[in-house]
Amino acid sequence: MLHFTSNLEYYIKTRAIQSICNELANQLKEIEETEKCDKMSGGKTDMDNLVTIHEEFMSKIIKLCLLDSKSKNFLDLILNILQVSLDFRALVKKYLIPFQSNDSSDEDEVSDK
């Protein structure tokens, strides 16, 4: 389970968010360079272009993070797997950890004698 959750986190951070943010930064640099050339000729920044780039950025992030309507079934499956992991953790905490602490206290009592 740890492997699955670690890889899911890695995918979301690197593939979804970081790569798309890098794309956005490159697009903004291109606009900035274009703007510098346009200012020399008296042009102004095209706000519609910035809004379009931001909308594309947001739609890519939503899609790659599995938050769009097409990915709902897949996201539900992933959430179910994560819930199983949390349920397993709760069972281990409830049944295994108390016994381990009792076993260690028994060993302490034996060593004291």
N, C-alpha and C positions, 0 to 999 in steps of 0.2 A: 504493500500500500504506500509506503514511503517513497518508493521508486516512482510510482504512478503520480503521486502528488507533486513530487519534485520536478518531474518532467513536464507536468501540466503548467506549473509555475514558470519554468524555464521557457516554455513555448510562448506563454502570454507575455512575459517580459521581453524576450528577445525578438521573436518572430512577429508578434502582433504589435507591440508598443514601440520598441526601439527602432525597428526597421522603418515603420511608418513615420515615426518622428524624424528620422534621418531624411526620408523623402521630403517631408514638409520643410525641413531646414534648407535642403537643396533648392526647392521651388522658391522659397522666400529669398534666398541669395540671388537666384536668377532674376526675380522681380526687382530686387534692390539694384542690381547691376543695370537692368533695363531702365529703371527709374533714374539712375544717375545720367545715363545717356539722354534720356528724354528731358531732364531738367536743363541740360545744356542747350537743348533745342526749344525749351519753353513748355514741355509737356507736364502733365500732372499724373499722380498715382491713380491707377484704375481700381477703385474700391470694389467694384463688382468682381474683378479678377481675384482679389484677396478673399472675398466671401466664397467664391466658387472653390478655390483651393482648400479653404477651411471645411467646407461641406464635404468635399471628396475625402479629406483627411478623416473627418468624423465617421463617414460611412465605412471607410476601410477599417478603422479601429473597431467599430461595432461589429462588422462582419468577422474579422479575425479573432475577436474575443468571444465569438459565438453568442452575441447578444441580439442578432437580427431574427426575424420571424422564421427564416428558412432553417436556422440552426437550433430552433427551440427543442426539437425532439432529441438532438444530439446533446444539447446542454442538459436536458432533463436526465439523460442517461449518466452523464458525468456527475451531476449532482447526486444521483442515486448511489453511485459508486463511492463518492465522498461521504455520504451518509452512512453507508455500510462501514466505512473506515472509522467514523466517529462512534458508531454503535459498538464496534469491536473494542475500541479504546475504553469505552465506558464499562464494558464487561470485564476487561482485563483489570481496570482500576477497581472494580467492585469485588471480583473474586480472586484475582491473583496477587495483587499488591498487599492486601491484609494478611494473607498467608505467608508471604515473604517476610513481612515485618515480624510476625510471630515466630517464624523459624529462626531469624537472626537473634531474637531475644532469648530463645531456648538455648542457642549456642553460647550466648553470653553467660547464661546461668550455669551451663556445664563447665565453662572455662573458669568461672569463679570458684567452683567446688574443688 
